[in-house]
Amino acid sequence: MPYSRIVGLGHYVPERIVTNQYLSTVMDTNDDWIVERTGIRERRWIDPATDTVANMAAKASRMALERAGLQPSDIDFIIFATITPDYFFPGSGVLLQRELGLDGRIAALDIRNACSGFIYALSVADQFIKTGMYKNILVVGGEIQSTALDVTTRGRNTAVIFGDGAGAAIVQASGRQGVLSTHLHSDGNFAEELYIRDPGSSRSAAERQPDQILDTSTYKVVMNGNQVFKHAVVRFTEVITEALQANSLSKEDINLLVPHQANLRISQYIQEKLSLSNDQVYNNIMRYGNTTAASIPIALSEAWAEGRIRENDLVCLAAFGSGFTWASALIRW
């Protein structure tokens, strides 16, 4: 049975930098308020005239392919994690396929597990590699959050958090074990604690058709921040411990933990709970905000480029988000 390894990483973020100082000019907030609650100092937002989820993902994918020494034609499957596809349908996986110039010989799968999406996608890729069905899988997380944000004082609790970007990984069949295990969980009882209600299909025709809608508030992000934080710190710890125990390893064995970049306070809480040093945890939320499914692959790509990930290192990925969903992956690099 073949194993799966990550052999290339890439990322792309829009050129536009949105600082806390800028946000303080359009809503009642300030740098201290944002940093204290989230750790975020700036984020990247797209230019709607040039950026799409698919073309950002293509740029990240080309970087990952180059680092892996592969061509787009070597890819035999695409798995795309996003909750902000370019179209309501089809998914952005086929749009990425088109951006990369790949023909109909390969398939594209879209995953909608929000902040946990990249790890869910990595888990799916791992299973396909192990069965021998595919040899080089492109796993992508990409999001455009900025155009759905309420950039006013009313929406500041979410508007200051989210950013745009894309990250990609090439998962390849190998004779050496890379992905040791993945662990996936969900609890739909908390679905409405972090969600966007519309455009949903379970509406009357009058409610669902935009030309008849006057109230657009249900198209905005709704988040119960206290509930999310309370559940996140518990589930993060549980799912990381689960991965370590499944492989008879301990937290001391972790060379680098790359958590979903949801909130710096959450990451710091997990770091303290697991007694990890600063060198054992990678955070970049201060520069990019929460990019949902893109956050882990962007962070992985940057960590690798900075020399924070070396061969044979034990790397742990962990995420928690809307659904609620949570997941972890343990990787021997």
VENRALIN-V170954 format. One record per residue. RES is the residue in one letter. PSI is psi as a letter, one per 40 degrees, with the letter a starting at -180 (none if undefined). NEAR is the number of other C-alpha atoms within 8 Angstrom. Layout:
BEGIN
RES;PSI;NEAR / RES;PSI;NEAR
END
This chain:
BEGIN
M;h;5 / P;i;11 / Y;i;14 / S;h;15 / R;i;13 / I;h;12 / V;e;10 / G;i;12 / L;i;20 / G;i;17 / H;i;18 / Y;h;12 / V;i;9 / P;i;13 / E;d;7 / R;h;8 / I;h;9 / V;h;10 / T;i;9 / N;d;12 / Q;d;8 / Y;d;8 / L;d;12 / S;e;11 / T;e;7 / V;e;9 / M;i;10 / D;g;9 / T;i;10 / N;i;10 / D;d;10 / D;d;6 / W;d;8 / I;d;14 / V;d;10 / E;d;7 / R;d;8 / T;d;10 / G;e;12 / I;h;15 / R;d;12 / E;i;12 / R;i;15 / R;h;15 / W;i;14 / I;i;12 / D;h;8 / P;e;6 / A;e;4 / T;d;6 / D;h;10 / T;i;9 / V;d;15 / A;d;13 / N;d;10 / M;d;15 / A;d;18 / A;d;11 / K;d;10 / A;d;15 / S;d;16 / R;d;10 / M;d;11 / A;d;15 / L;d;15 / E;d;10 / R;d;11 / A;e;10 / G;f;6 / L;i;8 / Q;i;8 / P;d;10 / S;e;6 / D;e;7 / I;h;12 / D;e;12 / F;i;11 / I;h;15 / I;h;15 / F;h;15 / A;h;17 / T;i;18 / I;e;10 / T;g;9 / P;i;11 / D;d;9 / Y;i;7 / F;d;6 / F;i;5 / P;i;6 / G;i;11 / S;e;14 / G;d;13 / V;d;10 / L;d;9 / L;d;12 / Q;d;12 / R;d;9 / E;d;10 / L;e;8 / G;f;7 / L;i;11 / D;a;7 / G;e;5 / R;e;6 / I;i;10 / A;i;9 / A;h;11 / L;h;8 / D;h;11 / I;h;12 / R;g;8 / N;f;15 / A;b;13 / C;d;15 / S;e;17 / G;d;14 / F;d;15 / I;d;14 / Y;d;12 / A;d;14 / L;d;10 / S;d;11 / V;d;8 / A;d;12 / D;d;12 / Q;d;8 / F;d;10 / I;d;15 / K;d;12 / T;e;9 / G;e;9 / M;d;7 / Y;i;11 / K;d;11 / N;h;12 / I;h;14 / L;h;13 / V;h;16 / V;i;18 / G;h;17 / G;i;20 / E;i;16 / I;h;14 / Q;d;12 / S;d;11 / T;e;5 / A;e;8 / L;i;11 / D;g;10 / V;g;10 / T;i;10 / T;d;9 / R;d;7 / G;e;10 / R;d;13 / N;d;7 / T;d;12 / A;d;12 / V;e;9 / I;d;10 / F;i;13 / G;i;14 / D;i;17 / G;a;19 / A;i;19 / G;i;20 / A;i;17 / A;i;15 / I;h;15 / V;h;17 / Q;i;12 / A;i;13 / S;i;9 / G;e;6 / R;h;8 / Q;h;10 / G;c;11 / V;h;14 / L;d;10 / S;i;10 / T;i;12 / H;h;11 / L;h;9 / H;i;7 / S;i;8 / D;g;9 / G;e;7 / N;e;5 / F;f;9 / A;d;11 / E;e;7 / E;e;11 / L;h;15 / Y;i;10 / I;h;9 / R;d;9 / D;i;6 / P;h;6 / G;i;7 / S;d;5 / S;f;4 / R;i;8 / S;i;6 / A;d;6 / A;d;8 / E;d;9 / R;d;11 / Q;h;8 / P;d;6 / D;e;4 / Q;e;7 / I;h;10 / L;d;4 / D;h;5 / T;e;7 / S;d;5 / T;e;9 / Y;e;10 / K;i;11 / V;h;12 / V;h;10 / M;h;9 / N;g;8 / G;d;6 / N;d;6 / Q;d;8 / V;d;12 / F;d;9 / K;d;8 / H;d;8 / A;d;11 / V;d;11 / V;d;8 / R;d;10 / F;d;14 / T;d;11 / E;d;8 / V;d;13 / I;d;11 / T;d;9 / E;d;9 / A;d;14 / L;d;12 / Q;d;9 / A;d;8 / N;e;8 / S;f;6 / L;i;8 / S;i;8 / K;d;9 / E;d;5 / D;e;7 / I;h;12 / N;d;10 / L;h;14 / L;h;12 / V;g;14 / P;i;13 / H;h;13 / Q;g;15 / A;d;10 / N;h;12 / L;d;13 / R;d;9 / I;d;11 / S;d;12 / Q;d;8 / Y;d;9 / I;d;11 / Q;d;11 / E;d;8 / K;d;8 / L;e;8 / S;f;6 / L;i;12 / S;i;7 / N;d;6 / D;e;8 / Q;e;10 / V;h;12 / Y;h;12 / N;h;11 / N;e;9 / I;d;13 / M;d;12 / R;d;9 / Y;e;13 / G;a;17 / N;h;12 / T;f;16 / T;b;15 / A;e;17 / A;e;17 / S;d;16 / I;d;14 / P;d;17 / I;d;15 / A;d;12 / L;d;10 / S;d;12 / E;d;9 / A;d;11 / W;d;11 / A;d;7 / E;e;7 / G;e;7 / R;e;8 / I;h;12 / R;i;8 / E;h;6 / N;e;6 / D;i;11 / L;h;12 / V;h;14 / C;h;14 / L;i;13 / A;i;17 / A;i;13 / F;h;14 / G;a;14 / S;i;12 / G;d;13 / F;i;13 / T;i;14 / W;i;15 / A;i;16 / S;i;15 / A;i;15 / L;h;14 / I;h;11 / R;h;12 / W;none;12
END
